[in-house]
Every structure is written in structure tokens, then in C-alpha cells.
Amino acid sequence: MDLGLIAQFLANGIVLGTMYALVAVGFTLFFGVLDVIKFSHGDVLMLGTFAGFTVWLGLEAVGIINPWLQLVVVLIASMVVTAAVGAAIAKWLVLPLKKAPPLNTLLVTLMLGTAIREAVRLFYPDGSNPKAFPALLPDASIDLGGFALRADSVILVVAGLLLIAGLNMMLNRTRLGLAIRAVAQDEETAQIMGINYMLVVLATFAIGSGVAAFAGVMNGLYYNEINFGMGLLLGLIGFSAAIVGGLGNLYGAILGGFLFAGLQVVGSALLPFASAYKDVFAFAVVIAIMAWKPTGLIPERASERV
């Protein structure tokens, strides 16, 4: 295998890893604050991506064709819609089940995800077929000795990493971040200290969902296609990444996202005759890692949640 091909695999892995890390961060935030697994996360992400796609169709219809302006509006629309849906789920589904067995919340969010997915398939115009997502980023590339470095991939990775860095800074350097971490460690003491518990929970679910929406748009820009089932696989991979990294640990979620992407790339390289099995290879390795490290690669500590 030549160096150019290896570099291409590496570049693909970095893009995918950034995408998966953004999804995994949401699972970590939800679990850190409320100890819940929100299995509708991937489908909410898909819903936000379709909302952004719909906004793009509207911009095209009114004659706004500047790709950078379109990209900004699509991202804002997607993240706002997804954040609002995430906060609504927290308020009207997750919080009312707070005292119920964890399995109840898991099943309710799983069923909600199925309902969202089927609603898009049935009620969105021609929703059962894939949609061609617009190429809003530059398509130029630089040839580096057999390796084509795509401008859109560089922009996506830089933007995704900046978003992750911003989220980390928010959690560690702002009053909202301090409140989120306080609730994650001890919600009763946090409320006694005057922290608005409801506001923190809603903000956490909105932030986690909004960040995932960025990953959904990123997925559409990278593959130039979206479909009603995209959230199912992205959600499963994001959850697996959060688990293998250490559920409840932000850095573990990021590590898990890049690890899963790396495993997919290795699977593609080792199984060139059957690259369709790269997901099978990645999940098999993740299962082996979980058997070896049941608490994840970076185990959560009660004093460092989220």
C-alpha cells in the first residue's frame, strides 16, 4: 500500500472521527446530567438535517444562491430546530420519567426515534428516497504525491474541532458550564445552591442536540446525500463511541469517536474485497474492547462527570 493511499485513509478517518465525536458528546452530556440514554438522539439529528435541507430549498427558491450564506443559514436552522426538539424531549418526555426505571426512558426515546424516522419517511415529500445534499463548500483539492487533500474535508474537520473546543471551553470556563457540571455531580446540592435545575437540563439537551445537528449537516456535506435512516447508524455509532470511550466523560466520547472511525478505516484497508464489512469489523473490535474494559477507556469518575 503506497503512502498516498495511507494518507487518504487517514484523512477520511479524521473527518469521520470528528463527526462521530460530535454525536457521542451528546450522549455523554445527557447521561452526565440525568443518567439517561436518549436513543432518539440520532433521529433528532436526522430531523435537524432535513430541516436544514428544507431551508436550503427555500433559499434556492427565493434566489439566494451564495453558497457561504446558504451554509450559514442551513447550519443555524438545523442546529436551532434540533436544539428545540432536544429541549422539548427533555421537558415533556425525559424529566417526567425521572423517577421511573431507566429502562422506561430508554424504551420511550427508542420509540420516539422510530416515530420521527417514520414520520420523515412518510410525510416528507418523497421522504423514502435519498436526497442530494448541496455541495456548499469549495471542491478544490491539492495533489500531494498521490494524495488529494480536499478543501471541504479540511474545512469540515477544522470547524468540527473548533466546535468541540468551544463546547469544552463552555463546560469549563462559563457559569452555564459550571452549573451543568454541578448538576451532573449532585443535583440536590446544586438546587440548594440556587442553580435552576430545569433550565440546566433543558440547556444541556439543547446543546447536545445542536452539536449533533452540526454532525448531521457535516455528514450531508461530506457524502452529498441524506436519507431518513441516516440517524439510525450515526446514533448507534455515536452511542458506541461514548460507551467505549467512557460514558459520562467528554474526553472519552471524543476518543471513542476517533477510535471508531479509525477502526472503520482499518477495516476498509484490511478488507478491500469486502469494505462493506468495515462496520462489522469496527463493532466487533468495540465489543472486544468493552469485554476488556467494561467501564470504557477513560472511566467516569463521580467528581469529574461531564
TORBAFI-53992 format. One line per 3 residues: for each residue x, y, z of N, C-alpha, C. Coordinates in steps of 0.1 Angstrom, whole numbers, plus 2048, in hexadecimal, padded with zeros to 3 digits. Layout:
# TORBAFI-53992
X Y Z X Y Z X Y Z; ...
# end
This chain:
# TORBAFI-53992
808 7F4 800 800 800 800 809 80C 800; 807 816 7F6 80F 821 7F5 80C 82C 800; 814 836 801 812 840 80C 806 849 808
804 84B 7FB 7F8 853 7F8 7EB 84D 7FC; 7EA 840 7FA 7DE 839 7FE 7DC 839 80E; 7E7 837 815 7E7 838 823 7E3 846 828
7E8 850 822 7E4 85E 825 7D5 860 823; 7D0 85B 818 7C2 85C 815 7B9 855 81F; 7BD 849 823 7B6 843 82E 7B6 84B 83B
7C2 850 83E 7C3 858 84A 7BA 864 84A; 7BA 86B 83E 7B2 877 83D 7A3 874 83F; 79F 869 839 791 864 83A 78E 861 848
797 85B 84F 795 857 85D 793 863 866; 79B 86E 863 79A 87A 86B 78D 881 86A; 788 881 85D 77B 887 85B 770 880 862
770 872 860 766 86A 866 767 86B 876; 773 86B 87B 775 86B 889 76F 878 88F; 771 883 888 76C 890 88D 75C 88F 88D
757 889 883 748 888 882 743 87F 88E; 749 874 890 744 86B 89A 746 871 8A8; 751 878 8AA 754 87E 8B7 749 888 8BA
744 890 8B1 73A 899 8B3 72D 893 8B7; 72A 887 8B1 71E 880 8B5 720 87A 8C3; 72B 874 8C6 72E 86D 8D3 72D 877 8DE
732 884 8DC 731 88E 8E6 723 890 8EC; 719 88F 8E3 70C 891 8E7 707 886 8F1; 70B 879 8EE 707 86E 8F7 70E 870 904
71A 875 904 722 877 911 71B 882 919; 717 88D 913 710 898 91A 703 893 920; 6FB 88C 918 6EE 887 91D 6F0 87E 929
6FA 875 928 6FC 86B 933 702 872 93F; 70B 87C 93C 712 883 947 708 88A 950; 6FE 891 94A 6F5 899 952 6E9 891 958
6E4 888 950 6D7 881 954 6D9 872 956; 6E4 86D 953 6E6 85E 953 6DC 857 94A; 6DA 85D 93E 6D1 856 935 6D8 854 927
6D3 84A 920 6D8 847 913 6CC 84B 909; 6CF 856 901 6C4 85B 8F8 6C6 855 8EB; 6BF 84A 8E8 6C1 843 8DC 6BB 849 8CF
6B4 854 8D2 6AE 85C 8C6 6B8 866 8C1; 6C4 866 8C7 6CE 870 8C3 6D2 870 8B4; 6D4 865 8AF 6D8 864 8A0 6CC 869 897
6C0 865 89B 6B5 869 893 6B1 878 894; 6B4 87E 8A0 6B2 88C 8A1 6BD 893 899; 6C9 88E 898 6D3 893 890 6CF 893 881
6C9 888 87D 6C4 886 86F 6B9 891 86C; 6B0 893 876 6A5 89D 874 6AB 8AB 872; 6B5 8AE 87A 6BC 8BB 878 6C2 8BD 86B
6C8 8B2 866 6CF 8B2 859 6C5 8B4 84E; 6B9 8AE 84F 6AF 8B0 845 6A9 8BE 846; 6A8 8C3 852 6A4 8D1 854 6AD 8DB 84D
6BA 8D8 84E 6C4 8E1 847 6C3 8DF 838; 6C1 8D3 833 6BF 8D0 825 6B3 8D8 820; 6A8 8D8 828 69C 8DF 824 69E 8EE 823
6A6 8F3 82C 6A9 902 82C 6B1 905 81F; 6BB 8FC 81C 6C3 8FE 80F 6BA 8FE 803; 6B0 8F5 803 6A6 8F6 7F7 69F 903 7F7
69B 908 803 695 915 803 69E 920 7FE; 6AA 920 802 6B4 92A 7FE 6B6 92A 7EF; 6B6 91E 7E9 6B8 91C 7DB 6AB 922 7D4
6A0 920 7DA 693 924 7D4 692 933 7D3; 698 93A 7DD 697 949 7DE 6A3 950 7D7; 6AC 948 7D2 6B7 94D 7CA 6C3 950 7D2
6C4 94C 7DE 6D1 94E 7E6 6DA 942 7E3; 6E4 944 7DB 6ED 939 7D6 6FB 93A 7DB; 6FF 944 7E3 70C 944 7E8 70F 938 7F1
718 92F 7EE 71A 923 7F6 71E 925 804; 726 92F 807 72A 931 815 71E 936 81D; 716 93F 818 70A 944 81F 701 938 821
6FF 930 816 6F6 925 818 6FB 91B 823; 708 919 823 70E 910 82D 70B 915 83B; 70D 922 83D 70B 928 84B 6FC 926 84F
6F3 92A 846 6E5 929 849 6E1 91B 84B; 6E6 911 843 6E2 903 844 6E7 8FE 852; 6F3 901 856 6F9 8FD 863 6F0 903 86E
6ED 910 86E 6E6 916 878 6D8 910 87A; 6D1 90E 86E 6C4 908 86E 6C4 8FA 874; 6CE 8F2 86F 6CE 8E4 874 6D1 8E3 883
6DB 8EB 888 6DE 8EB 896 6D3 8F0 89F; 6CC 8FB 89A 6C1 900 8A2 6B6 8F7 8A3; 6B2 8F1 898 6A7 8E7 898 6AA 8DB 8A1
6B6 8D6 89F 6BA 8CA 8A7 6BB 8CD 8B6; 6C1 8D9 8B9 6C2 8DD 8C7 6B4 8DE 8CD; 6AA 8E4 8C6 69D 8E6 8CB 696 8D8 8CD
698 8CF 8C4 692 8C2 8C5 698 8BA 8D1; 6A6 8BC 8D2 6AD 8B5 8DD 6A8 8BA 8EB; 6A6 8C8 8EC 6A1 8CD 8F9 692 8C9 8FB
68A 8C8 8F1 67C 8C4 8F2 67C 8B6 8F7; 684 8AD 8F2 685 89F 8F6 688 89E 905; 692 8A6 909 696 8A6 917 68B 8AB 920
684 8B5 91C 679 8BB 925 66D 8B2 925; 668 8AC 91A 65C 8A5 91A 65D 896 919; 669 891 918 66A 882 918 674 87D 922
680 883 922 68A 87E 92B 688 882 93A; 686 88E 93C 684 893 94A 678 88C 951; 66C 88B 94A 661 884 951 664 876 955
66E 870 94E 672 862 951 67E 861 95A; 681 86C 960 68E 86C 968 68E 862 973; 683 860 97A 682 857 985 67E 848 981
67C 847 974 678 839 96F 685 831 96C; 684 824 96B 690 81C 968 696 821 95B; 6A4 821 95A 6AB 825 94F 6A6 81F 942
6A2 812 942 69D 80B 937 691 812 930; 689 819 938 67D 820 933 682 82B 92A; 68C 833 92E 690 83E 926 697 839 91A
69F 82F 91B 6A5 829 90F 69B 825 905; 690 81E 909 686 819 900 67E 824 8FA; 67B 82E 902 673 83A 8FD 67B 841 8F2
688 844 8F5 690 84B 8EB 693 843 8DF; 694 836 8E0 695 82D 8D5 689 82D 8CC; 67D 82D 8D2 671 82D 8CA 66F 83B 8C4
673 846 8CB 672 853 8C5 67B 854 8B9; 687 84F 8BA 690 84F 8AE 68A 848 8A2; 684 83C 8A5 67D 835 89A 672 83E 894
66A 844 89D 65F 84D 898 664 858 88F; 66F 85F 894 675 86A 88C 679 865 87E; 680 85A 87E 686 854 872 67B 850 868
670 84A 86D 665 846 864 65D 852 860; 65C 85C 868 655 868 865 65C 86F 859; 669 870 859 670 876 84E 66F 86E 842
66F 861 843 66E 858 837 660 859 831; 656 85A 839 648 85A 834 643 868 830; 647 873 837 641 880 835 64A 88A 82E
657 888 82E 660 891 827 65E 88D 818; 65D 898 80F 65C 894 801 666 88B 7FC; 662 87F 7F7 66A 875 7F2 675 871 7FC
670 870 809 679 86E 814 680 861 815; 67A 857 80E 680 849 80E 68D 848 806; 68F 852 7FD 69B 852 7F4 6A6 85B 7F9
6B2 858 7F7 6BD 861 7FB 6BC 86F 7F4; 6C1 879 7FB 6C1 887 7F5 6CF 88B 7F2; 6D1 891 7E7 6DE 896 7E3 6E1 8A3 7EB
6EA 8A2 7F5 6ED 8AE 7FD 6F7 8B7 7F5; 6F5 8C4 7F6 6FD 8CD 7EE 70B 8CE 7F2; 714 8CF 7E8 722 8D1 7EB 725 8E0 7ED
725 8E4 7FA 726 8F2 7FD 734 8F6 800; 73D 8ED 800 74B 8F0 803 754 8EF 7F6; 75F 8F6 7F6 768 8F5 7EA 76C 8E7 7E7
76C 8E3 7DA 76F 8D6 7D6 77E 8D4 7D1; 786 8DF 7D4 794 8DE 7D0 79B 8D4 7D8; 7A6 8CF 7D2 7AF 8C6 7DA 7BD 8C8 7D6
7C6 8C4 7DF 7D5 8C5 7DC 7DB 8B8 7DB; 7E2 8B5 7D0 7E8 8A8 7CE 7F5 8A8 7D5; 7F6 89F 7DF 803 89E 7E7 809 890 7E5
80E 88E 7D9 815 882 7D6 80C 876 7D6; 801 877 7CF 7F7 86B 7CF 7EC 86C 7D9; 7ED 876 7E1 7E3 878 7EB 7DB 886 7E8
7CE 885 7E6 7C7 891 7E3 7C1 897 7F0; 7C6 8A2 7F5 7C1 8A8 801 7B6 8B1 7FD; 7A9 8AD 801 79D 8B5 7FD 79B 8C1 806
798 8CC 800 796 8D8 808 789 8D7 811; 77F 8D0 80C 773 8CF 814 776 8C6 821; 77E 8BC 81F 781 8B3 82B 789 8BB 835
792 8C4 831 79A 8CC 83A 791 8D5 842; 788 8DC 83A 77E 8E5 841 775 8DE 84B; 770 8D3 847 767 8CB 850 76F 8C7 85D
77B 8C2 85B 782 8BE 867 786 8CA 870; 78A 8D4 86A 78E 8E0 872 781 8E6 87A; 776 8E7 872 76A 8EC 879 765 8E3 884
766 8D5 881 761 8CC 88B 76A 8CC 898; 777 8CD 896 780 8CE 8A1 77F 8DB 8A9; 77C 8E6 8A2 77A 8F2 8A9 76D 8F2 8B1
763 8EB 8AC 756 8E9 8B3 759 8E1 8C0; 760 8D6 8BF 764 8CE 8CA 76C 8D6 8D5; 775 8DE 8D0 77D 8E6 8D9 775 8F1 8E0
76B 8F7 8D8 762 900 8DE 759 8FA 8E8; 754 8EE 8E6 74C 8E7 8EF 754 8E4 8FC; 760 8E0 8FB 769 8DD 906 76B 8EA 90E
76E 8F5 907 770 902 90E 763 906 915; 758 904 90F 74B 908 915 749 900 922; 74C 8F3 922 74A 8EB 92E 753 8EE 939
75F 8F3 936 769 8F6 940 76C 904 944; 767 90E 93B 76A 91C 93D 75E 925 93F; 752 920 93E 746 928 93F 73D 924 94B
734 92E 94E 72B 92B 959 722 920 956; 71D 91F 949 714 914 945 71C 907 946; 728 907 941 730 8FA 942 732 8F6 950
734 8FF 959 736 8FC 967 729 8F6 96D; 71E 8FC 969 711 8F8 96E 70E 8E9 968; 711 8E7 95C 70F 8D9 956 718 8CF 95E
724 8D3 960 72D 8C9 968 728 8C7 976; 723 8D2 97C 71E 8D1 98A 712 8C7 98A; 708 8C9 981 6FD 8C0 981 701 8B2 97E
70B 8B0 975 70F 8A3 972 715 89C 97E; 71C 8A3 987 722 89D 993 718 89B 99E; 70F 8A4 9A0 705 8A3 9AB 6FA 8AD 9A9
6EF 8A8 9A3 6E4 8B1 9A0 6DE 8B7 9AC; 6DC 8B0 9B7 6D6 8B6 9C3 6DE 8C1 9C9; 6EB 8BF 9CA 6F3 8CA 9CF 6F3 8D5 9C6
6F3 8D3 9B9 6F3 8DE 9AF 6E7 8E6 9B1; 6DB 8E0 9B3 6CF 8E7 9B4 6CF 8EF 9C1; 6D5 8EA 9CC 6D6 8F1 9D8 6DE 8FD 9D7
6E8 8FC 9CE 6F2 908 9CC 6EC 912 9C3; 6DF 910 9BE 6D8 91A 9B6 6D9 918 9A7; 6DE 90C 9A3 6DE 90A 994 6D0 905 98F
6CC 90B 984 6BF 908 97E 6C1 8FB 977; 6BC 8F0 97E 6BE 8E3 979 6B7 8E1 96B; 6AA 8E5 96A 6A3 8E3 95D 6AA 8EA 952
6AF 8F6 954 6B6 8FE 94A 6C3 8F7 945; 6CA 8F2 94F 6D7 8EB 94C 6D4 8DE 944; 6CA 8D6 947 6C7 8CA 940 6C2 8CE 932
6BA 8D7 930 6B5 8DB 923 6C1 8E0 91A; 6C9 8E8 920 6D5 8EE 919 6DE 8E3 915; 6E0 8D9 91E 6E9 8CE 91B 6E4 8C5 90F
6D7 8C3 90F 6D1 8BB 904 6D1 8C3 8F7; 6CF 8D0 8F8 6CF 8D8 8EC 6DE 8D9 8E6; 6E8 8DB 8EF 6F5 8DB 8EA 6FA 8CE 8E4
6F7 8C3 8EB 6FB 8B6 8E6 6F4 8B3 8D8; 6E8 8B7 8D7 6E1 8B4 8CA 6E6 8BD 8BF; 6E8 8CA 8C3 6ED 8D4 8B9 6FB 8D0 8B3
703 8CB 8BC 711 8C6 8B8 70F 8BB 8AE; 706 8B2 8B1 704 8A6 8A8 6FE 8AB 89B; 6F6 8B5 89B 6F1 8BB 88E 6FD 8BF 885
707 8C5 88B 713 8C9 883 719 8BC 87C; 719 8B1 884 71E 8A5 87E 715 8A0 873; 708 8A2 874 6FF 89D 86A 702 8A5 85D
703 8B2 85E 706 8BB 852 714 8B7 84D; 71D 8B5 856 72A 8B0 851 72A 8A3 849; 722 89A 84E 720 88E 847 71A 890 839
710 899 838 70A 89C 82B 714 8A3 821; 71C 8AC 827 726 8B3 81E 731 8A9 81A; 735 89F 822 73F 896 81F 73B 88C 815
72F 886 816 72A 87C 80D 721 881 802; 71D 88E 803 714 895 7FA 707 88D 7F9; 703 887 804 6F6 880 804 6F1 87E 812
6E4 87F 814 6DE 87D 821 6D2 873 81E; 6CE 86C 828 6C2 864 827 6BC 862 835; 6AF 85D 835 6A8 85D 842 6AE 853 84C
6B6 84A 847 6BC 840 850 6CA 843 855; 6CF 84F 851 6DD 852 854 6E0 853 863; 6D6 858 86B 6D7 85A 879 6D9 84D 880
6D3 842 87B 6D4 835 882 6E2 830 883; 6EA 830 878 6F8 82C 879 700 836 880; 6FE 843 87D 706 84D 884 704 84D 893
6F7 84B 897 6F4 84A 8A6 6FB 83E 8AC; 6FA 832 8A5 700 826 8AA 70F 827 8AC; 715 82D 8A2 724 82F 8A2 727 839 8AD
720 844 8AE 723 84E 8B9 721 848 8C6; 717 840 8C8 715 839 8D5 720 82F 8D8; 724 828 8CE 72F 81E 8D0 73C 826 8D3
73E 831 8CD 74A 839 8CF 74A 83E 8DE; 73E 843 8E2 73D 848 8F0 740 83D 8FA; 73B 831 8F7 73C 826 901 74B 821 901
751 81F 8F6 75F 81A 8F5 768 824 8FB; 765 831 8F9 76E 83C 8FF 76C 83D 90E; 760 83B 913 75D 83C 921 751 845 922
745 840 923 739 847 924 739 851 92F; 736 85E 92D 737 868 937 743 870 937; 74D 86C 92F 75A 873 92E 75B 87A 920
75C 887 920 75C 88E 913 768 88A 90A; 774 889 911 780 885 909 77F 877 904; 778 86F 90C 776 861 908 76D 860 8FC
763 869 8FB 75A 869 8EF 762 86D 8E3; 76B 877 8E4 773 87B 8D9 77C 870 8D4; 783 86A 8DE 78C 85F 8DB 785 853 8D4
779 850 8DA 771 845 8D4 76D 848 8C6; 769 854 8C3 766 858 8B5 771 856 8AB; 77D 85A 8AF 788 859 8A6 78D 84A 8A5
78B 843 8B0 78F 835 8B0 786 82D 8A7; 779 830 8A7 770 828 89F 772 82B 890; 775 838 88D 778 83C 87F 785 835 87B
78F 834 884 79B 82E 881 799 81F 87E; 790 819 885 78E 80A 883 787 808 876; 77E 811 872 777 810 865 782 812 85A
78B 81B 85B 795 81D 851 79E 811 850; 7A2 80B 85C 7AA 7FF 85C 7A3 7F4 855; 796 7F3 858 78E 7E8 852 78D 7EA 843
78C 7F6 83E 78C 7F8 830 799 7F5 829; 7A4 7F8 831 7B2 7F5 82B 7B5 7E6 82B; 7B0 7DF 836 7B4 7D1 838 7AA 7C8 830
79E 7CD 82D 794 7C6 826 790 7CD 819; 799 7CF 810 796 7D7 804 78C 7CF 7FB; 78C 7C2 7FC 783 7BA 7F4 775 7BA 7FA
773 7BF 806 766 7BF 80D 765 7CB 816; 768 7D7 811 768 7E3 819 75A 7E6 820; 750 7DF 81A 743 7E1 820 742 7DB 82E
74C 7D3 831 74C 7CD 83F 754 7D5 849; 758 7E1 845 760 7E9 84E 759 7EC 85B; 74C 7EE 85A 744 7F1 866 744 7E4 86F
742 7D9 869 743 7CC 870 750 7CB 878; 75B 7CE 871 768 7CD 877 769 7D7 882; 765 7E3 880 766 7ED 88B 75E 7EA 897
751 7E5 895 749 7E1 8A1 74F 7D5 8A8; 754 7CC 8A0 75A 7C0 8A6 766 7C4 8AF; 76E 7CD 8AB 77A 7D1 8B3 775 7D9 8BF
76A 7E1 8BE 765 7E9 8C9 75F 7DF 8D3; 759 7D4 8CF 754 7CA 8D8 75F 7C4 8E0; 76A 7C1 8D9 776 7BB 8E0 77C 7C5 8EA
77C 7D2 8E6 782 7DC 8EF 779 7DD 8FC; 76C 7DC 8FA 762 7DD 905 763 7D1 90E; 766 7C6 908 768 7BA 911 775 7BB 919
77F 7C2 913 78C 7C4 91B 78B 7D0 925; 784 7DB 920 783 7E7 929 774 7EA 92A; 76C 7E4 932 75E 7E6 933 75A 7F4 936
762 7FC 93D 75F 80A 941 764 814 936; 769 80F 92B 76E 818 921 77D 81B 922; 783 821 918 791 824 918 795 82F 922
78B 838 924 78E 843 92E 782 842 937; 783 83A 942 777 838 94B 773 845 951; 765 846 953 760 852 959 763 851 968
766 85D 96D 768 85E 97C 75D 868 981; 757 865 98C 74C 86D 991 74F 87B 992; 75C 87F 995 760 88C 997 763 894 98A
762 88C 97F 766 893 972 75B 890 968; 74F 88F 96B 745 88C 962 743 898 958; 742 895 94B 740 89E 941 74C 8A8 940
# end
